[in-house]
Amino acid sequence: MSDTPDNLSDLYKIGTVAKLTGIAVERLRAWERRYGLTPASRDGKTRFFSAEQVERLTRTKRLIDQGHPVSTVINLSN
């Protein structure tokens, strides 16, 4: 049985996003506050991210690991 509502079944909870991208949950929340990173959906306090957002965050993490500041890469277009 899924732990998300039916309309959110193709989305990822923030903890899963953290595991897939290597970006800590706390950091994702901070980016939400500082840079306007918004989840695809929310169900109460639970944040859900789309597969496209996970891919984008993975690329963002790669750029940060290469030395680019988050403030310059967080809002880059695909």
PyMOL Python script that loads the backbone (N, CA, C, O; Angstrom):
from pymol import cmd

cmd.read_pdbstr("""\
ATOM      1  N   MET A   1       0.840  -1.183   0.000  1.00  0.00           N
ATOM      2  CA  MET A   1       0.000   0.000   0.000  1.00  0.00           C
ATOM      3  C   MET A   1       0.884   1.245   0.000  1.00  0.00           C
ATOM      4  O   MET A   1       1.873   1.304   0.730  1.00  0.00           O
ATOM      5  N   SER A   2       0.544   2.203  -0.785  1.00  0.00           N
ATOM      6  CA  SER A   2       1.303   3.435  -0.897  1.00  0.00           C
ATOM      7  C   SER A   2       1.072   4.312   0.323  1.00  0.00           C
ATOM      8  O   SER A   2      -0.013   4.304   0.905  1.00  0.00           O
ATOM      9  N   ASP A   3       2.105   5.076   0.713  1.00  0.00           N
ATOM     10  CA  ASP A   3       1.952   5.980   1.844  1.00  0.00           C
ATOM     11  C   ASP A   3       1.655   7.404   1.390  1.00  0.00           C
ATOM     12  O   ASP A   3       1.758   8.341   2.182  1.00  0.00           O
ATOM     13  N   THR A   4       1.284   7.577   0.112  1.00  0.00           N
ATOM     14  CA  THR A   4       0.913   8.888  -0.416  1.00  0.00           C
ATOM     15  C   THR A   4      -0.464   8.792  -1.043  1.00  0.00           C
ATOM     16  O   THR A   4      -0.875   7.721  -1.489  1.00  0.00           O
ATOM     17  N   PRO A   5      -1.177   9.905  -1.079  1.00  0.00           N
ATOM     18  CA  PRO A   5      -2.464   9.895  -1.763  1.00  0.00           C
ATOM     19  C   PRO A   5      -2.296   9.511  -3.230  1.00  0.00           C
ATOM     20  O   PRO A   5      -1.214   9.679  -3.792  1.00  0.00           O
ATOM     21  N   ASP A   6      -3.359   8.996  -3.856  1.00  0.00           N
ATOM     22  CA  ASP A   6      -3.296   8.526  -5.242  1.00  0.00           C
ATOM     23  C   ASP A   6      -2.743   9.570  -6.200  1.00  0.00           C
ATOM     24  O   ASP A   6      -1.946   9.236  -7.076  1.00  0.00           O
ATOM     25  N   ASN A   7      -3.149  10.827  -6.052  1.00  0.00           N
ATOM     26  CA  ASN A   7      -2.696  11.852  -6.984  1.00  0.00           C
ATOM     27  C   ASN A   7      -1.238  12.256  -6.767  1.00  0.00           C
ATOM     28  O   ASN A   7      -0.688  13.025  -7.556  1.00  0.00           O
ATOM     29  N   LEU A   8      -0.617  11.756  -5.723  1.00  0.00           N
ATOM     30  CA  LEU A   8       0.783  12.075  -5.448  1.00  0.00           C
ATOM     31  C   LEU A   8       1.696  10.868  -5.630  1.00  0.00           C
ATOM     32  O   LEU A   8       2.874  10.924  -5.279  1.00  0.00           O
ATOM     33  N   SER A   9       1.160   9.778  -6.177  1.00  0.00           N
ATOM     34  CA  SER A   9       1.921   8.537  -6.230  1.00  0.00           C
ATOM     35  C   SER A   9       3.154   8.610  -7.127  1.00  0.00           C
ATOM     36  O   SER A   9       4.061   7.792  -6.976  1.00  0.00           O
ATOM     37  N   ASP A  10       3.214   9.568  -8.060  1.00  0.00           N
ATOM     38  CA  ASP A  10       4.390   9.682  -8.923  1.00  0.00           C
ATOM     39  C   ASP A  10       5.355  10.756  -8.431  1.00  0.00           C
ATOM     40  O   ASP A  10       6.235  11.195  -9.171  1.00  0.00           O
ATOM     41  N   LEU A  11       5.186  11.173  -7.184  1.00  0.00           N
ATOM     42  CA  LEU A  11       6.057  12.176  -6.591  1.00  0.00           C
ATOM     43  C   LEU A  11       6.890  11.557  -5.482  1.00  0.00           C
ATOM     44  O   LEU A  11       6.566  10.487  -4.968  1.00  0.00           O
ATOM     45  N   TYR A  12       7.975  12.246  -5.117  1.00  0.00           N
ATOM     46  CA  TYR A  12       8.899  11.748  -4.106  1.00  0.00           C
ATOM     47  C   TYR A  12       8.836  12.609  -2.854  1.00  0.00           C
ATOM     48  O   TYR A  12       8.815  13.837  -2.943  1.00  0.00           O
ATOM     49  N   LYS A  13       8.807  11.972  -1.691  1.00  0.00           N
ATOM     50  CA  LYS A  13       8.891  12.701  -0.435  1.00  0.00           C
ATOM     51  C   LYS A  13      10.294  13.274  -0.290  1.00  0.00           C
ATOM     52  O   LYS A  13      11.243  12.780  -0.898  1.00  0.00           O
ATOM     53  N   ILE A  14      10.412  14.307   0.513  1.00  0.00           N
ATOM     54  CA  ILE A  14      11.678  15.012   0.657  1.00  0.00           C
ATOM     55  C   ILE A  14      12.802  14.088   1.143  1.00  0.00           C
ATOM     56  O   ILE A  14      13.949  14.255   0.729  1.00  0.00           O
ATOM     57  N   GLY A  15      12.496  13.128   2.004  1.00  0.00           N
ATOM     58  CA  GLY A  15      13.521  12.195   2.474  1.00  0.00           C
ATOM     59  C   GLY A  15      14.067  11.334   1.347  1.00  0.00           C
ATOM     60  O   GLY A  15      15.266  11.062   1.290  1.00  0.00           O
ATOM     61  N   THR A  16      13.197  10.913   0.461  1.00  0.00           N
ATOM     62  CA  THR A  16      13.624  10.130  -0.698  1.00  0.00           C
ATOM     63  C   THR A  16      14.457  10.991  -1.641  1.00  0.00           C
ATOM     64  O   THR A  16      15.461  10.536  -2.189  1.00  0.00           O
ATOM     65  N   VAL A  17      14.029  12.240  -1.822  1.00  0.00           N
ATOM     66  CA  VAL A  17      14.789  13.171  -2.669  1.00  0.00           C
ATOM     67  C   VAL A  17      16.200  13.348  -2.103  1.00  0.00           C
ATOM     68  O   VAL A  17      17.175  13.371  -2.854  1.00  0.00           O
ATOM     69  N   ALA A  18      16.304  13.471  -0.801  1.00  0.00           N
ATOM     70  CA  ALA A  18      17.614  13.622  -0.168  1.00  0.00           C
ATOM     71  C   ALA A  18      18.504  12.414  -0.456  1.00  0.00           C
ATOM     72  O   ALA A  18      19.685  12.572  -0.764  1.00  0.00           O
ATOM     73  N   LYS A  19      17.946  11.219  -0.357  1.00  0.00           N
ATOM     74  CA  LYS A  19      18.721  10.006  -0.622  1.00  0.00           C
ATOM     75  C   LYS A  19      19.129   9.913  -2.089  1.00  0.00           C
ATOM     76  O   LYS A  19      20.252   9.518  -2.400  1.00  0.00           O
ATOM     77  N   LEU A  20      18.224  10.273  -2.984  1.00  0.00           N
ATOM     78  CA  LEU A  20      18.514  10.167  -4.419  1.00  0.00           C
ATOM     79  C   LEU A  20      19.524  11.200  -4.899  1.00  0.00           C
ATOM     80  O   LEU A  20      20.309  10.926  -5.807  1.00  0.00           O
ATOM     81  N   THR A  21      19.509  12.382  -4.296  1.00  0.00           N
ATOM     82  CA  THR A  21      20.362  13.470  -4.776  1.00  0.00           C
ATOM     83  C   THR A  21      21.631  13.668  -3.961  1.00  0.00           C
ATOM     84  O   THR A  21      22.594  14.262  -4.444  1.00  0.00           O
ATOM     85  N   GLY A  22      21.636  13.178  -2.740  1.00  0.00           N
ATOM     86  CA  GLY A  22      22.776  13.419  -1.860  1.00  0.00           C
ATOM     87  C   GLY A  22      22.717  14.785  -1.192  1.00  0.00           C
ATOM     88  O   GLY A  22      23.710  15.243  -0.626  1.00  0.00           O
ATOM     89  N   ILE A  23      21.565  15.438  -1.254  1.00  0.00           N
ATOM     90  CA  ILE A  23      21.368  16.746  -0.633  1.00  0.00           C
ATOM     91  C   ILE A  23      20.549  16.526   0.640  1.00  0.00           C
ATOM     92  O   ILE A  23      19.459  15.957   0.586  1.00  0.00           O
ATOM     93  N   ALA A  24      21.061  16.967   1.761  1.00  0.00           N
ATOM     94  CA  ALA A  24      20.389  16.752   3.038  1.00  0.00           C
ATOM     95  C   ALA A  24      19.010  17.412   3.068  1.00  0.00           C
ATOM     96  O   ALA A  24      18.787  18.452   2.449  1.00  0.00           O
ATOM     97  N   VAL A  25      18.097  16.783   3.798  1.00  0.00           N
ATOM     98  CA  VAL A  25      16.745  17.315   3.944  1.00  0.00           C
ATOM     99  C   VAL A  25      16.791  18.749   4.462  1.00  0.00           C
ATOM    100  O   VAL A  25      16.071  19.616   3.966  1.00  0.00           O
ATOM    101  N   GLU A  26      17.628  18.994   5.446  1.00  0.00           N
ATOM    102  CA  GLU A  26      17.740  20.337   6.022  1.00  0.00           C
ATOM    103  C   GLU A  26      18.181  21.352   4.973  1.00  0.00           C
ATOM    104  O   GLU A  26      17.709  22.489   4.962  1.00  0.00           O
ATOM    105  N   ARG A  27      19.079  20.940   4.099  1.00  0.00           N
ATOM    106  CA  ARG A  27      19.549  21.834   3.037  1.00  0.00           C
ATOM    107  C   ARG A  27      18.437  22.112   2.031  1.00  0.00           C
ATOM    108  O   ARG A  27      18.273  23.250   1.591  1.00  0.00           O
ATOM    109  N   LEU A  28      17.680  21.097   1.666  1.00  0.00           N
ATOM    110  CA  LEU A  28      16.549  21.294   0.748  1.00  0.00           C
ATOM    111  C   LEU A  28      15.547  22.278   1.343  1.00  0.00           C
ATOM    112  O   LEU A  28      15.022  23.139   0.637  1.00  0.00           O
ATOM    113  N   ARG A  29      15.284  22.152   2.629  1.00  0.00           N
ATOM    114  CA  ARG A  29      14.365  23.085   3.295  1.00  0.00           C
ATOM    115  C   ARG A  29      14.937  24.499   3.303  1.00  0.00           C
ATOM    116  O   ARG A  29      14.212  25.470   3.087  1.00  0.00           O
ATOM    117  N   ALA A  30      16.236  24.610   3.553  1.00  0.00           N
ATOM    118  CA  ALA A  30      16.878  25.932   3.538  1.00  0.00           C
ATOM    119  C   ALA A  30      16.802  26.546   2.151  1.00  0.00           C
ATOM    120  O   ALA A  30      16.537  27.742   2.025  1.00  0.00           O
ATOM    121  N   TRP A  31      17.027  25.757   1.104  1.00  0.00           N
ATOM    122  CA  TRP A  31      16.932  26.268  -0.273  1.00  0.00           C
ATOM    123  C   TRP A  31      15.514  26.710  -0.581  1.00  0.00           C
ATOM    124  O   TRP A  31      15.302  27.653  -1.343  1.00  0.00           O
ATOM    125  N   GLU A  32      14.546  26.030   0.012  1.00  0.00           N
ATOM    126  CA  GLU A  32      13.153  26.430  -0.182  1.00  0.00           C
ATOM    127  C   GLU A  32      12.941  27.837   0.394  1.00  0.00           C
ATOM    128  O   GLU A  32      12.305  28.684  -0.232  1.00  0.00           O
ATOM    129  N   ARG A  33      13.479  28.068   1.584  1.00  0.00           N
ATOM    130  CA  ARG A  33      13.332  29.379   2.225  1.00  0.00           C
ATOM    131  C   ARG A  33      14.152  30.455   1.518  1.00  0.00           C
ATOM    132  O   ARG A  33      13.649  31.550   1.265  1.00  0.00           O
ATOM    133  N   ARG A  34      15.407  30.154   1.199  1.00  0.00           N
ATOM    134  CA  ARG A  34      16.326  31.168   0.675  1.00  0.00           C
ATOM    135  C   ARG A  34      16.175  31.454  -0.814  1.00  0.00           C
ATOM    136  O   ARG A  34      16.269  32.603  -1.245  1.00  0.00           O
ATOM    137  N   TYR A  35      15.942  30.406  -1.594  1.00  0.00           N
ATOM    138  CA  TYR A  35      16.008  30.546  -3.053  1.00  0.00           C
ATOM    139  C   TYR A  35      14.690  30.248  -3.763  1.00  0.00           C
ATOM    140  O   TYR A  35      14.625  30.262  -4.992  1.00  0.00           O
ATOM    141  N   GLY A  36      13.655  29.983  -2.998  1.00  0.00           N
ATOM    142  CA  GLY A  36      12.359  29.753  -3.626  1.00  0.00           C
ATOM    143  C   GLY A  36      12.190  28.382  -4.249  1.00  0.00           C
ATOM    144  O   GLY A  36      11.302  28.188  -5.079  1.00  0.00           O
ATOM    145  N   LEU A  37      13.027  27.421  -3.863  1.00  0.00           N
ATOM    146  CA  LEU A  37      12.850  26.047  -4.335  1.00  0.00           C
ATOM    147  C   LEU A  37      11.516  25.551  -3.798  1.00  0.00           C
ATOM    148  O   LEU A  37      11.342  25.400  -2.589  1.00  0.00           O
ATOM    149  N   THR A  38      10.593  25.304  -4.685  1.00  0.00           N
ATOM    150  CA  THR A  38       9.269  24.897  -4.221  1.00  0.00           C
ATOM    151  C   THR A  38       8.958  23.468  -4.644  1.00  0.00           C
ATOM    152  O   THR A  38       9.191  23.084  -5.791  1.00  0.00           O
ATOM    153  N   PRO A  39       8.438  22.698  -3.722  1.00  0.00           N
ATOM    154  CA  PRO A  39       8.044  21.331  -4.059  1.00  0.00           C
ATOM    155  C   PRO A  39       6.923  21.337  -5.091  1.00  0.00           C
ATOM    156  O   PRO A  39       6.197  22.322  -5.228  1.00  0.00           O
ATOM    157  N   ALA A  40       6.790  20.241  -5.807  1.00  0.00           N
ATOM    158  CA  ALA A  40       5.725  20.120  -6.800  1.00  0.00           C
ATOM    159  C   ALA A  40       4.363  20.108  -6.119  1.00  0.00           C
ATOM    160  O   ALA A  40       3.373  20.570  -6.685  1.00  0.00           O
ATOM    161  N   SER A  41       4.321  19.576  -4.899  1.00  0.00           N
ATOM    162  CA  SER A  41       3.057  19.474  -4.190  1.00  0.00           C
ATOM    163  C   SER A  41       3.333  19.378  -2.705  1.00  0.00           C
ATOM    164  O   SER A  41       4.438  19.045  -2.276  1.00  0.00           O
ATOM    165  N   ARG A  42       2.310  19.676  -1.933  1.00  0.00           N
ATOM    166  CA  ARG A  42       2.381  19.509  -0.479  1.00  0.00           C
ATOM    167  C   ARG A  42       1.100  18.842  -0.019  1.00  0.00           C
ATOM    168  O   ARG A  42       0.023  19.078  -0.566  1.00  0.00           O
ATOM    169  N   ASP A  43       1.236  18.015   0.982  1.00  0.00           N
ATOM    170  CA  ASP A  43       0.082  17.408   1.630  1.00  0.00           C
ATOM    171  C   ASP A  43       0.280  17.669   3.120  1.00  0.00           C
ATOM    172  O   ASP A  43       0.940  16.895   3.813  1.00  0.00           O
ATOM    173  N   GLY A  44      -0.292  18.754   3.598  1.00  0.00           N
ATOM    174  CA  GLY A  44      -0.018  19.183   4.958  1.00  0.00           C
ATOM    175  C   GLY A  44       1.408  19.700   5.020  1.00  0.00           C
ATOM    176  O   GLY A  44       1.783  20.599   4.268  1.00  0.00           O
ATOM    177  N   LYS A  45       2.204  19.128   5.923  1.00  0.00           N
ATOM    178  CA  LYS A  45       3.601  19.540   6.048  1.00  0.00           C
ATOM    179  C   LYS A  45       4.533  18.716   5.163  1.00  0.00           C
ATOM    180  O   LYS A  45       5.719  19.030   5.061  1.00  0.00           O
ATOM    181  N   THR A  46       4.023  17.680   4.530  1.00  0.00           N
ATOM    182  CA  THR A  46       4.850  16.798   3.711  1.00  0.00           C
ATOM    183  C   THR A  46       5.074  17.413   2.339  1.00  0.00           C
ATOM    184  O   THR A  46       4.129  17.797   1.650  1.00  0.00           O
ATOM    185  N   ARG A  47       6.348  17.498   1.953  1.00  0.00           N
ATOM    186  CA  ARG A  47       6.722  18.046   0.655  1.00  0.00           C
ATOM    187  C   ARG A  47       6.917  16.896  -0.332  1.00  0.00           C
ATOM    188  O   ARG A  47       7.463  15.849   0.015  1.00  0.00           O
ATOM    189  N   PHE A  48       6.464  17.109  -1.558  1.00  0.00           N
ATOM    190  CA  PHE A  48       6.626  16.117  -2.614  1.00  0.00           C
ATOM    191  C   PHE A  48       7.296  16.780  -3.817  1.00  0.00           C
ATOM    192  O   PHE A  48       6.938  17.893  -4.204  1.00  0.00           O
ATOM    193  N   PHE A  49       8.261  16.092  -4.395  1.00  0.00           N
ATOM    194  CA  PHE A  49       8.999  16.595  -5.541  1.00  0.00           C
ATOM    195  C   PHE A  49       8.793  15.669  -6.732  1.00  0.00           C
ATOM    196  O   PHE A  49       8.673  14.455  -6.567  1.00  0.00           O
ATOM    197  N   SER A  50       8.754  16.239  -7.925  1.00  0.00           N
ATOM    198  CA  SER A  50       8.576  15.465  -9.150  1.00  0.00           C
ATOM    199  C   SER A  50       9.905  14.846  -9.579  1.00  0.00           C
ATOM    200  O   SER A  50      10.969  15.237  -9.099  1.00  0.00           O
ATOM    201  N   ALA A  51       9.829  13.886 -10.481  1.00  0.00           N
ATOM    202  CA  ALA A  51      11.041  13.264 -11.034  1.00  0.00           C
ATOM    203  C   ALA A  51      11.899  14.311 -11.733  1.00  0.00           C
ATOM    204  O   ALA A  51      13.126  14.261 -11.644  1.00  0.00           O
ATOM    205  N   GLU A  52      11.280  15.246 -12.418  1.00  0.00           N
ATOM    206  CA  GLU A  52      12.025  16.320 -13.092  1.00  0.00           C
ATOM    207  C   GLU A  52      12.787  17.171 -12.074  1.00  0.00           C
ATOM    208  O   GLU A  52      13.930  17.558 -12.317  1.00  0.00           O
ATOM    209  N   GLN A  53      12.160  17.455 -10.947  1.00  0.00           N
ATOM    210  CA  GLN A  53      12.836  18.228  -9.917  1.00  0.00           C
ATOM    211  C   GLN A  53      14.006  17.447  -9.325  1.00  0.00           C
ATOM    212  O   GLN A  53      15.052  18.023  -9.025  1.00  0.00           O
ATOM    213  N   VAL A  54      13.832  16.150  -9.160  1.00  0.00           N
ATOM    214  CA  VAL A  54      14.917  15.316  -8.635  1.00  0.00           C
ATOM    215  C   VAL A  54      16.104  15.349  -9.599  1.00  0.00           C
ATOM    216  O   VAL A  54      17.248  15.474  -9.163  1.00  0.00           O
ATOM    217  N   GLU A  55      15.844  15.239 -10.889  1.00  0.00           N
ATOM    218  CA  GLU A  55      16.914  15.309 -11.889  1.00  0.00           C
ATOM    219  C   GLU A  55      17.621  16.663 -11.832  1.00  0.00           C
ATOM    220  O   GLU A  55      18.849  16.736 -11.879  1.00  0.00           O
ATOM    221  N   ARG A  56      16.839  17.719 -11.730  1.00  0.00           N
ATOM    222  CA  ARG A  56      17.401  19.070 -11.666  1.00  0.00           C
ATOM    223  C   ARG A  56      18.259  19.246 -10.406  1.00  0.00           C
ATOM    224  O   ARG A  56      19.340  19.832 -10.464  1.00  0.00           O
ATOM    225  N   LEU A  57      17.777  18.745  -9.285  1.00  0.00           N
ATOM    226  CA  LEU A  57      18.535  18.842  -8.044  1.00  0.00           C
ATOM    227  C   LEU A  57      19.820  18.029  -8.112  1.00  0.00           C
ATOM    228  O   LEU A  57      20.836  18.424  -7.541  1.00  0.00           O
ATOM    229  N   THR A  58      19.782  16.907  -8.802  1.00  0.00           N
ATOM    230  CA  THR A  58      20.992  16.102  -8.986  1.00  0.00           C
ATOM    231  C   THR A  58      22.028  16.879  -9.785  1.00  0.00           C
ATOM    232  O   THR A  58      23.212  16.865  -9.449  1.00  0.00           O
ATOM    233  N   ARG A  59      21.588  17.558 -10.843  1.00  0.00           N
ATOM    234  CA  ARG A  59      22.513  18.390 -11.633  1.00  0.00           C
ATOM    235  C   ARG A  59      23.031  19.567 -10.806  1.00  0.00           C
ATOM    236  O   ARG A  59      24.207  19.925 -10.883  1.00  0.00           O
ATOM    237  N   THR A  60      22.149  20.154 -10.024  1.00  0.00           N
ATOM    238  CA  THR A  60      22.548  21.266  -9.163  1.00  0.00           C
ATOM    239  C   THR A  60      23.611  20.817  -8.173  1.00  0.00           C
ATOM    240  O   THR A  60      24.604  21.514  -7.968  1.00  0.00           O
ATOM    241  N   LYS A  61      23.411  19.672  -7.567  1.00  0.00           N
ATOM    242  CA  LYS A  61      24.383  19.123  -6.610  1.00  0.00           C
ATOM    243  C   LYS A  61      25.725  18.878  -7.277  1.00  0.00           C
ATOM    244  O   LYS A  61      26.770  19.153  -6.687  1.00  0.00           O
ATOM    245  N   ARG A  62      25.708  18.367  -8.496  1.00  0.00           N
ATOM    246  CA  ARG A  62      26.941  18.118  -9.236  1.00  0.00           C
ATOM    247  C   ARG A  62      27.713  19.421  -9.450  1.00  0.00           C
ATOM    248  O   ARG A  62      28.931  19.456  -9.275  1.00  0.00           O
ATOM    249  N   LEU A  63      27.013  20.487  -9.827  1.00  0.00           N
ATOM    250  CA  LEU A  63      27.655  21.782 -10.035  1.00  0.00           C
ATOM    251  C   LEU A  63      28.217  22.353  -8.737  1.00  0.00           C
ATOM    252  O   LEU A  63      29.306  22.926  -8.723  1.00  0.00           O
ATOM    253  N   ILE A  64      27.480  22.196  -7.664  1.00  0.00           N
ATOM    254  CA  ILE A  64      27.962  22.670  -6.362  1.00  0.00           C
ATOM    255  C   ILE A  64      29.212  21.901  -5.959  1.00  0.00           C
ATOM    256  O   ILE A  64      30.167  22.486  -5.447  1.00  0.00           O
ATOM    257  N   ASP A  65      29.210  20.598  -6.186  1.00  0.00           N
ATOM    258  CA  ASP A  65      30.377  19.774  -5.869  1.00  0.00           C
ATOM    259  C   ASP A  65      31.595  20.176  -6.690  1.00  0.00           C
ATOM    260  O   ASP A  65      32.731  19.941  -6.278  1.00  0.00           O
ATOM    261  N   GLN A  66      31.359  20.783  -7.855  1.00  0.00           N
ATOM    262  CA  GLN A  66      32.452  21.257  -8.703  1.00  0.00           C
ATOM    263  C   GLN A  66      32.929  22.653  -8.297  1.00  0.00           C
ATOM    264  O   GLN A  66      33.855  23.195  -8.900  1.00  0.00           O
ATOM    265  N   GLY A  67      32.297  23.233  -7.275  1.00  0.00           N
ATOM    266  CA  GLY A  67      32.757  24.509  -6.754  1.00  0.00           C
ATOM    267  C   GLY A  67      31.891  25.716  -7.051  1.00  0.00           C
ATOM    268  O   GLY A  67      32.217  26.826  -6.631  1.00  0.00           O
ATOM    269  N   HIS A  68      30.798  25.522  -7.765  1.00  0.00           N
ATOM    270  CA  HIS A  68      29.907  26.645  -8.063  1.00  0.00           C
ATOM    271  C   HIS A  68      29.037  26.943  -6.845  1.00  0.00           C
ATOM    272  O   HIS A  68      28.555  26.017  -6.193  1.00  0.00           O
ATOM    273  N   PRO A  69      28.830  28.218  -6.529  1.00  0.00           N
ATOM    274  CA  PRO A  69      27.964  28.554  -5.396  1.00  0.00           C
ATOM    275  C   PRO A  69      26.502  28.245  -5.705  1.00  0.00           C
ATOM    276  O   PRO A  69      26.029  28.428  -6.827  1.00  0.00           O
ATOM    277  N   VAL A  70      25.799  27.771  -4.672  1.00  0.00           N
ATOM    278  CA  VAL A  70      24.396  27.406  -4.859  1.00  0.00           C
ATOM    279  C   VAL A  70      23.585  28.597  -5.378  1.00  0.00           C
ATOM    280  O   VAL A  70      22.672  28.418  -6.183  1.00  0.00           O
ATOM    281  N   SER A  71      23.905  29.782  -4.933  1.00  0.00           N
ATOM    282  CA  SER A  71      23.122  30.956  -5.339  1.00  0.00           C
ATOM    283  C   SER A  71      23.186  31.219  -6.849  1.00  0.00           C
ATOM    284  O   SER A  71      22.291  31.860  -7.398  1.00  0.00           O
ATOM    285  N   THR A  72      24.230  30.732  -7.522  1.00  0.00           N
ATOM    286  CA  THR A  72      24.341  30.946  -8.962  1.00  0.00           C
ATOM    287  C   THR A  72      23.762  29.800  -9.779  1.00  0.00           C
ATOM    288  O   THR A  72      23.469  29.978 -10.961  1.00  0.00           O
ATOM    289  N   VAL A  73      23.593  28.632  -9.178  1.00  0.00           N
ATOM    290  CA  VAL A  73      23.120  27.484  -9.957  1.00  0.00           C
ATOM    291  C   VAL A  73      21.696  27.043  -9.637  1.00  0.00           C
ATOM    292  O   VAL A  73      21.084  26.319 -10.422  1.00  0.00           O
ATOM    293  N   ILE A  74      21.163  27.466  -8.502  1.00  0.00           N
ATOM    294  CA  ILE A  74      19.854  26.980  -8.078  1.00  0.00           C
ATOM    295  C   ILE A  74      18.743  27.376  -9.034  1.00  0.00           C
ATOM    296  O   ILE A  74      17.764  26.642  -9.167  1.00  0.00           O
ATOM    297  N   ASN A  75      18.867  28.514  -9.703  1.00  0.00           N
ATOM    298  CA  ASN A  75      17.803  28.985 -10.584  1.00  0.00           C
ATOM    299  C   ASN A  75      18.163  28.931 -12.060  1.00  0.00           C
ATOM    300  O   ASN A  75      17.494  29.566 -12.875  1.00  0.00           O
ATOM    301  N   LEU A  76      19.203  28.189 -12.422  1.00  0.00           N
ATOM    302  CA  LEU A  76      19.548  28.033 -13.821  1.00  0.00           C
ATOM    303  C   LEU A  76      18.452  27.265 -14.547  1.00  0.00           C
ATOM    304  O   LEU A  76      17.806  26.392 -13.967  1.00  0.00           O
ATOM    305  N   SER A  77      18.248  27.589 -15.796  1.00  0.00           N
ATOM    306  CA  SER A  77      17.267  26.846 -16.596  1.00  0.00           C
ATOM    307  C   SER A  77      17.857  25.488 -16.955  1.00  0.00           C
ATOM    308  O   SER A  77      19.065  25.276 -16.858  1.00  0.00           O
ATOM    309  N   ASN A  78      17.001  24.589 -17.362  1.00  0.00           N
ATOM    310  CA  ASN A  78      17.455  23.250 -17.733  1.00  0.00           C
ATOM    311  C   ASN A  78      18.379  23.320 -18.914  1.00  0.00           C
ATOM    312  O   ASN A  78      18.869  22.290 -19.377  1.00  0.00           O
TER     313      ASN A  78
END
""", "prot")
cmd.dss("prot")
cmd.show_as("cartoon", "prot")
cmd.util.cbc("prot")
cmd.orient("prot")
